[in-house]
Amino acid sequence: MFELGKDHEDFRRAVRDFAEAEVAPHVADWDRRARLPVELVARLGELGLFGLLAPEEYGGSAGSGGAEGPGDFTGFCVAVEELGRVDQSVGITLSAGVGLGINPILAFGTTEQKERWLPDLVAGRALAAFGLTEPEAGSDAGATRTRAILDEGPHSGPGGGPDGGPGGSGGAGWVLDGAKAFITNSGTPVTSVVTVTARTGTRLDGSPEISAILVPAGTPGLVVEPAYRKLGWHASDTHGLVLDGCRVPAENLLGARGQGLAQFLAILDDGRIAISALAVGLAQACLDAARAHATGRTAFGRPIGANQGVAFPLADLAVGLEAARLLTYRAAWLRDELAAGRRSAAEVKQAAAMAKLHSTEVAVGAARTATQVFGGAGFIEESPVARYYRDAKILEIGEGTSEIQRLVIARGLGLPTPT
């Protein structure tokens, strides 16, 4: 029977204590000012949260089960859930920083790439971003238009002298042109690198060859556009990126040439489980707030929770939340079993899609229910449920929409689906 062990529950309490003490008092201010608390990133690093999936040689705790956490993917999801229960923006900063920032380098990077980037990322001294989505290529990630041309000759343009500095290389280099959209953690003062997908050629069957390339922050030609004005996740850093003749060394290719899309799609399975954990945190926050309000608010001489019109939706929410949590942590457990060689990638993919689909739709419903229970007070920004309502919707979109999850699940069932 699947259940979380004592080490995970002890870790949950530690992260919850941290979130309630160091995050909760500031959330309303961060949200109002649309400010990512960069100083908190360092604190999360000190707590060991960015290193939960990284090996000890890079400063992480993967497999150690030490004081900094259980050191597995399930523990990572526990941390994302607990941070997300207090603030979704902080939760997604950790989720994206690890799942989309660290993991591609950890999974596909060379020894040199890992040694260069991972120590600072794991310690919370830096953040990395994942550049897949484009203005015209979202769910259809294979339609990416960003291009990278391998320039074999010497280059001495801005920042690209013979020392091979951040702006370029004295030898062969990739020259990138294109645009990316909705990229989390891409424009912070501590962002160190963005991994982007780009067309690097054409296959024999005429399909695009897509590769992944590491682009250091500050590279000439990498333009970080102004932050988006978003419906929710106000304190999360999100920008569009433009690559305009952006040149990086040839050795910045991440993994094998032509394998970028496959690599990123594999990484997305982990990301979907983490988003599911984030959604569970939000749904739990909604239930906690609505239950407290339904108990304390009186109308017609009794608490409003005594009315079935309030009690029954909260009962339904509790059922949906329990199912979401079980789906999420079963998927996380399967992911850990995959790492140990005891489960298949296909099982993880199906479980991740199911968890992400159900949990995010439960979270959106939970925000709607909580706002309704609060009535007019829930429509006022001073109420936390107003923030929950704004933050919830993106959960059904990011890391693959609900429609994409249903497509993945249908394929897993062996049904005929579009390619």
C-alpha positions in Angstrom: 0.0 0.0 0.0 1.3 3.4 -0.9 1.8 6.0 1.8 4.2 8.7 2.8 6.8 7.7 5.4 7.8 9.4 8.6 10.8 11.1 6.9 8.5 12.7 4.4 6.0 13.8 7.1 8.8 15.2 9.2 10.1 17.1 6.2 6.6 18.4 5.5 6.4 19.9 9.0 9.8 21.5 8.5 8.8 23.1 5.2 5.4 24.2 6.6 7.0 25.9 9.6 9.4 27.7 7.3 6.6 28.8 4.9 4.3 30.0 7.7 7.1 31.9 9.4 9.1 33.4 6.4 6.6 33.4 3.5 3.1 33.9 4.8 3.7 37.3 6.5 4.9 38.8 3.2 2.7 37.2 0.6 0.1 40.0 0.3 2.9 42.6 -0.2 4.8 40.5 -2.8 1.6 39.9 -4.7 0.5 43.6 -4.6 4.0 44.8 -5.8 4.4 41.9 -8.3 7.8 41.3 -6.7 9.7 38.1 -6.7 11.6 38.0 -3.4 15.0 37.1 -4.7 16.4 37.0 -1.2 13.9 34.2 -0.4 15.5 32.1 -3.2 18.7 32.1 -1.2 16.8 31.0 1.9 15.2 28.2 0.0 18.6 27.1 -1.1 19.9 27.2 2.5 17.0 25.0 3.5 18.2 22.5 0.8 15.1 22.7 -1.3 16.8 23.3 -4.6 19.1 20.4 -4.0 16.5 17.7 -3.3 17.1 16.0 -6.7 20.8 16.8 -7.1 23.6 14.5 -6.0 25.9 15.4 -3.1 28.8 16.1 -5.4 27.0 19.2 -6.6 25.7 20.2 -3.1 22.4 18.4 -3.2 20.9 15.7 -1.1 19.5 13.2 -3.6 19.4 9.7 -2.1 20.9 10.9 1.2 17.7 11.2 3.2 19.6 13.5 5.5 18.6 16.6 7.5 18.0 18.6 4.3 15.2 16.4 3.2 14.3 12.9 2.0 16.4 13.4 -1.1 13.8 12.0 -3.6 11.2 13.2 -6.0 8.4 12.6 -3.5 10.1 14.9 -1.0 10.4 17.5 -3.7 6.7 17.4 -4.3 6.1 17.7 -0.5 8.1 20.9 -0.5 6.2 22.3 -3.6 2.9 21.5 -2.0 3.7 23.1 1.3 5.1 26.3 -0.3 2.2 26.4 -2.7 -0.3 26.1 0.2 1.1 29.5 1.5 2.0 31.1 -1.9 1.7 29.8 -5.4 4.3 32.2 -6.7 7.0 30.9 -4.3 5.9 27.4 -5.0 6.3 27.7 -8.8 9.6 29.5 -8.4 10.9 26.4 -6.6 9.1 24.0 -9.0 10.4 25.6 -12.1 13.8 26.3 -10.7 14.3 22.6 -10.0 12.1 20.8 -12.5 12.8 23.0 -15.5 16.0 24.7 -14.5 18.2 22.1 -12.8 16.8 18.9 -14.1 17.7 19.3 -17.8 21.3 20.0 -16.9 21.3 17.2 -14.4 19.8 14.7 -16.8 21.5 15.6 -20.0 24.5 17.8 -19.3 28.2 16.9 -19.7 30.4 16.8 -16.6 31.7 20.2 -17.5 28.2 21.7 -17.9 27.1 20.2 -14.5 30.2 21.5 -12.8 29.7 25.0 -14.2 26.0 25.5 -13.5 24.7 23.1 -10.8 26.6 24.2 -7.6 25.1 27.7 -7.7 21.7 26.5 -8.8 21.5 23.8 -6.1 22.6 26.3 -3.5 19.9 28.9 -4.4 22.6 31.4 -5.5 21.2 31.3 -9.0 18.1 30.3 -11.0 17.8 28.6 -14.4 15.0 28.7 -16.9 13.5 26.5 -19.5 12.8 28.0 -22.9 10.4 25.8 -24.8 7.1 27.7 -25.4 7.1 30.2 -28.3 4.5 32.8 -29.4 3.4 30.4 -32.2 4.4 27.0 -30.5 2.8 26.2 -27.2 1.1 22.7 -26.9 2.6 21.9 -30.3 6.2 22.2 -29.1 7.5 20.6 -32.2 6.5 23.7 -34.2 9.3 25.7 -32.7 10.6 28.4 -35.0 13.7 29.4 -33.1 16.8 28.5 -35.2 20.4 27.8 -34.2 23.1 27.7 -36.9 26.5 26.2 -36.2 29.1 28.7 -37.1 32.4 26.8 -37.6 34.6 29.9 -38.0 36.3 32.2 -35.5 34.2 34.9 -34.0 35.4 38.2 -32.6 32.1 40.1 -32.2 30.9 41.8 -29.0 31.7 39.6 -26.0 32.9 36.8 -28.2 36.7 37.3 -28.3 39.3 34.5 -28.2 38.8 34.1 -24.5 35.5 32.4 -25.2 33.6 34.6 -22.8 29.9 34.7 -22.1 29.1 36.6 -25.3 30.5 34.0 -27.7 33.4 31.7 -28.6 36.7 32.1 -30.3 35.9 28.9 -32.2 32.7 27.2 -33.3 29.5 28.5 -31.9 25.7 28.3 -32.2 24.0 31.5 -33.5 20.4 31.6 -32.3 17.5 33.6 -33.7 13.9 33.4 -32.5 11.6 34.1 -29.6 10.3 32.4 -26.4 7.2 33.2 -24.4 6.0 32.8 -20.8 9.4 31.7 -19.5 9.5 31.4 -15.7 12.6 32.6 -13.7 14.2 34.0 -16.9 14.7 37.6 -15.9 15.6 37.7 -12.2 18.8 39.3 -11.0 20.1 35.8 -10.2 19.1 34.0 -13.4 22.3 32.4 -14.7 21.3 30.3 -17.7 18.3 29.6 -20.0 18.1 26.2 -21.8 16.3 26.8 -25.1 15.0 24.5 -27.8 15.9 25.5 -31.4 15.9 24.0 -34.9 19.4 22.9 -35.7 18.6 21.3 -39.1 16.2 19.1 -41.0 15.8 15.4 -40.8 15.8 13.0 -43.8 12.0 12.8 -43.5 11.7 16.6 -43.7 10.8 17.1 -40.0 12.8 19.7 -38.0 15.8 18.6 -36.0 15.4 20.2 -32.6 18.2 20.5 -30.1 18.6 22.0 -26.7 21.2 24.7 -26.1 22.4 26.5 -22.9 22.3 30.3 -23.2 24.0 32.1 -20.3 22.2 35.1 -18.9 23.7 38.4 -20.2 24.8 36.9 -23.5 24.7 39.6 -26.3 21.6 39.0 -28.4 19.6 37.5 -25.5 16.9 40.1 -24.9 14.7 39.7 -21.8 11.4 41.5 -22.5 9.5 43.4 -19.7 7.7 41.1 -17.2 4.2 40.1 -18.1 1.2 41.6 -16.3 -0.4 38.3 -15.3 -3.8 37.4 -13.9 -2.2 35.5 -11.1 1.2 34.3 -9.8 2.1 38.0 -9.5 5.3 37.4 -7.5 6.6 34.8 -10.0 9.1 36.1 -12.6 7.8 35.5 -16.1 9.2 37.1 -19.3 9.3 36.7 -23.1 12.7 36.3 -24.6 14.1 37.3 -27.9 17.2 35.7 -29.4 18.7 38.0 -32.0 22.0 36.7 -33.4 22.7 35.3 -30.0 26.0 33.4 -30.1 27.1 30.8 -27.6 30.0 28.3 -27.7 29.4 25.0 -29.6 29.9 23.1 -26.4 26.8 24.6 -25.0 24.7 22.0 -26.8 22.8 20.1 -24.1 22.7 16.4 -24.8 22.8 14.9 -28.3 22.1 17.1 -31.3 18.5 16.5 -32.5 17.3 15.1 -29.2 16.1 18.4 -27.6 12.4 17.9 -28.0 12.5 14.4 -26.7 14.6 15.6 -23.7 12.3 18.4 -22.9 9.2 16.2 -23.2 10.7 13.7 -20.7 11.5 16.6 -18.3 7.8 17.7 -18.6 6.6 14.5 -17.0 8.4 15.5 -13.8 7.1 19.0 -14.2 3.5 17.9 -14.4 3.8 15.9 -11.2 5.2 19.0 -9.5 2.4 21.2 -10.8 0.0 18.7 -9.5 1.6 19.1 -6.0 1.3 22.8 -6.4 -2.4 22.4 -7.2 -2.9 20.2 -4.1 -1.3 23.0 -2.0 -3.7 25.6 -3.4 -6.8 23.3 -3.0 -5.8 22.7 0.6 -5.4 26.4 1.3 -8.9 27.0 -0.2 -10.5 24.2 1.9 -8.8 25.5 5.1 -9.9 29.1 4.5 -13.5 28.2 3.5 -13.9 25.8 6.4 -12.7 28.4 8.9 -15.0 31.1 7.4 -18.0 28.7 7.3 -17.5 28.0 11.0 -17.0 31.5 12.1 -19.4 33.5 9.9 -23.0 33.5 11.1 -26.2 34.3 9.2 -29.8 33.9 10.4 -28.5 33.0 13.8 -26.2 30.2 13.0 -22.9 29.5 11.3 -23.2 29.4 7.5 -21.5 26.0 7.5 -24.7 24.6 9.0 -26.4 25.1 5.6 -26.2 22.3 3.1 -25.6 24.8 0.4 -22.2 25.5 2.0 -21.5 22.2 3.7 -22.0 20.0 0.7 -19.7 21.8 -1.7 -17.0 21.8 1.0 -17.5 18.0 1.5 -17.2 17.5 -2.3 -14.0 19.6 -2.2 -12.5 17.5 0.6 -13.2 14.3 -1.5 -11.6 15.9 -4.6 -8.6 17.1 -2.7 -8.0 13.7 -1.1 -8.1 12.0 -4.5 -5.8 14.7 -6.0 -3.3 14.2 -3.2 -3.3 10.4 -3.7 -2.9 10.7 -7.5 -0.1 13.2 -7.0 2.0 11.2 -4.5 1.4 7.9 -6.4 2.8 9.6 -9.5 5.8 10.9 -7.4 6.3 7.5 -6.0 6.3 6.0 -9.4 8.8 8.6 -10.5 11.1 7.5 -7.7 10.5 3.8 -8.6 11.5 4.7 -12.2 14.8 6.2 -10.9 15.4 2.9 -9.1 14.7 0.9 -12.3 11.6 -0.7 -10.9 9.0 1.1 -13.1 8.7 2.2 -16.7 8.7 5.7 -18.2 5.3 4.9 -19.8 3.8 4.3 -16.3 5.2 7.6 -15.0 3.9 9.5 -18.1 0.4 8.2 -17.6 0.3 8.8 -13.9 1.7 12.3 -14.3 -1.0 13.2 -16.8 -3.7 11.8 -14.6 -2.5 13.6 -11.5 -1.9 16.9 -13.3 -5.4 16.8 -15.0 -7.3 15.9 -11.8 -5.4 18.0 -9.3 -5.4 21.2 -11.3 -9.1 21.0 -12.1 -9.8 20.3 -8.4 -7.8 23.4 -7.5 -9.7 25.6 -9.9 -13.0 24.3 -8.5 -11.7 24.8 -5.0 -10.9 28.4 -5.6 -14.4 29.0 -7.0 -16.0 27.2 -4.1 -14.0 29.1 -1.5 -14.8 32.5 -3.1 -18.5 31.6 -3.1 -18.3 30.6 0.6 -16.7 34.0 1.4 -19.3 35.8 -0.6 -18.6 39.5 -1.2 -15.6 39.3 1.1 -14.0 36.8 -1.3 -14.1 39.4 -4.1 -12.0 41.8 -2.1 -8.2 41.7 -2.6 -7.6 41.8 1.2 -9.0 38.3 1.3 -6.6 35.5 0.5 -9.2 33.6 -1.5 -9.2 36.4 -4.1 -5.5 35.6 -4.7 -6.3 31.8 -4.8 -8.9 32.5 -7.4 -6.4 34.4 -9.6 -3.6 32.0 -9.1 -5.6 28.8 -9.8 -6.4 29.1 -13.5 -2.8 28.9 -14.8 -2.5 25.4 -13.2 -4.8 24.0 -15.9 -2.6 25.6 -18.6 1.1 25.4 -17.6 3.2 22.3 -18.2 0.5 21.1 -20.7 -3.1 22.1 -20.8 -5.9 19.8 -19.5 -6.7 19.0 -23.1 -3.1 17.8 -23.7 -3.3 15.7 -20.5 -6.4 14.0 -21.8 -4.7 13.3 -25.1 -1.7 11.8 -23.3 -4.0 9.6 -21.2 -6.0 8.5 -24.2 -2.8 7.5 -26.0 -1.8 5.6 -22.9 -5.0 3.7 -23.1 -4.1 2.6 -26.7 -6.8 4.7 -28.3 -6.3 6.1 -31.8 -5.3 9.8 -31.3 -3.8 12.5 -33.5 0.0 12.3 -33.9 
